[in-house]
Amino acid sequence: MDWIAAPDYWLSRLVVQRGLALIYLLAFLSAIREFPALAGERGLTPAPAFLRAVPSRL
C-alpha cells in the first residue's frame, strides 16, 4: 500500500483534507445556530408534546 504514502500528492491531500474540514466546520456552526429553533420547549416539535402524542411501544 505504498500509494497511500505517495509523497508526490501531499498538496492534493492537504487541500482535500482542509476543504473537508471547512465543510464540516460550516455544517456544525450552522447546526449550532439553528438548534435552539428546532429543539427545546418552544421548538418546532417540542419533545414533551411529541412524546405524549406518540403511543408508547414499550
C-alpha positions in Angstrom: 0.0 0.0 0.0 2.7 2.4 -1.0 0.2 4.6 -2.9 -1.3 5.8 0.4 2.0 7.4 1.4 2.9 8.7 -2.0 4.9 11.9 -1.4 4.0 13.4 -4.8 0.4 14.1 -3.7 1.0 15.9 -0.4 -0.5 19.1 -1.7 -3.6 17.4 -3.0 -4.2 15.6 0.2 -3.7 18.8 2.2 -6.2 20.7 0.1 -8.8 17.9 0.2 -8.4 17.4 4.0 -8.6 21.1 4.8 -11.6 21.6 2.4 -13.5 18.7 4.1 -12.6 20.1 7.5 -14.0 23.5 6.4 -17.2 21.9 5.2 -17.7 20.1 8.5 -17.0 23.3 10.4 -19.6 25.2 8.5 -22.1 22.4 8.9 -21.6 22.3 12.7 -21.7 26.1 13.0 -25.0 26.1 11.1 -26.4 23.3 13.3 -25.4 25.2 16.4 -27.1 28.4 15.1 -30.3 26.6 14.2 -30.6 24.2 17.1 -32.5 26.5 19.5 -35.3 27.0 17.0 -35.6 23.3 16.3 -35.5 21.8 19.8 -36.5 22.7 23.3 -39.7 23.7 25.0 -40.8 26.1 22.3 -39.1 24.4 19.3 -40.8 23.2 16.1 -41.7 19.9 17.7 -41.4 20.2 21.5 -40.3 16.9 22.9 -42.8 16.6 25.8 -45.8 17.3 23.5 -44.5 14.9 20.8 -43.9 12.1 23.3 -47.4 12.5 24.7 -48.9 12.3 21.2 -46.9 9.2 20.2 -48.2 5.9 21.6 -45.8 4.0 23.8 -44.4 0.9 22.2 -42.5 -0.5 25.2 
